[in-house]
């Protein structure tokens, strides 16, 4: 049974922990929390992201990430529960605040064999924007992908005007590999995208994140 130092108070254990966030796999039971955060964040997400806003669309979304071996979905939580000596917003160690959903990171189009590659999709919810939480979580996902998932390469395809997303992958060490006209159908039209990628050789070892069994 997971200890209180490695699990959310009301959810599955984290796969990895950073100083401020934890990541874990998405579940069907996360629908109410996820869709409420997504509805509150539409002003931030549009026109780049269209996460599910209703229980029905969330069910389909989660089902694909859970059942499809070529996809995996991670939820990002801001750690507010008093773990590792941290107590937040006036809570006490005996009554810690539940961790708060801060965003999501998915790996899509996973191919194994000689390629060992996947494509990233991600988003922060509005209360987490500009606080470095998604960047910290992306680092955890990269290390999980290049470690337990045995991938060698991760790609991010980003619309040129999505400056926040471009800044995120630059900070994470991705290299710019090119430009793809009319690459993905987004918000009713075929959109141009920049291609960014990172391979396992490009990420440095780090000791300040912890992977859970």
Helices and strands as residue ranges (DSSP letters): E 16-17, E 21-25, G 28-30, H 31-39, H 42-45, H 55-67, E 72-78, G 83-85, E 100-111, E 117-124, G 126-128, H 133-146, E 153-158, H 163-171, E 175-186, E 189-199, G 200-202, E 210-211
